[in-house]
């Protein structure tokens, strides 16, 4: 019954690798987001999509590429992982662009070694 | 910085006491939201207050908004150990649908 689910929950990988995080929402929402939470718990938006269309790209390195195959899914692919990419990545969704109450997934803790 | 600042950074109270957290911001908002994050979990939406509202209640939660001072506060009354979590304010500005989060307040409620 999970509303916003992301996989995997934990990801440990070596520098230079490429990895993906998947996100799915079953709420029927039009808008999905990726947020990054650093070690100091600061949360910052990375991307938002509305109906599969990119709306916000918040000065994120182009090693990060989101993909939305349909409005219920927003995946995040990261190329050439760096130590500084270690963080918790949260997927979220909201009803639409004008309804911003967000529902968050459980997070993916990425550790780059 | 466009972030909000939350105050205090950490708060420790006993069960039954009230907890007040404050959030200040710099730019005009459409609405302001409060979220809770339990350790190791995702964020949970608590309450949304629009820029033309001054106060909202939800159960034991009371949120106020003062747009002239660009600040908001979250009051949790009769706190419980289960309220232990980090609390974040998040602002929505302009036409963008993104949430801009504050720095968070870590609340510890002890028995």
Interface residues (C-beta under 8 A of the other chain):
Chain A: X4 X31 X33 X41 X42 X43 X44 X45 X48 X50 X55 X56 X58 X90 X92 X94 X96 X97 X98 X100 X101 X102 X103 X104 X105 X106 X107
Chain B: X3 X30 X31 X33 X35 X37 X40 X41 X42 X43 X44 X45 X48 X86 X88 X92 X96 X97 X98 X99 X100 X101 X103 X104
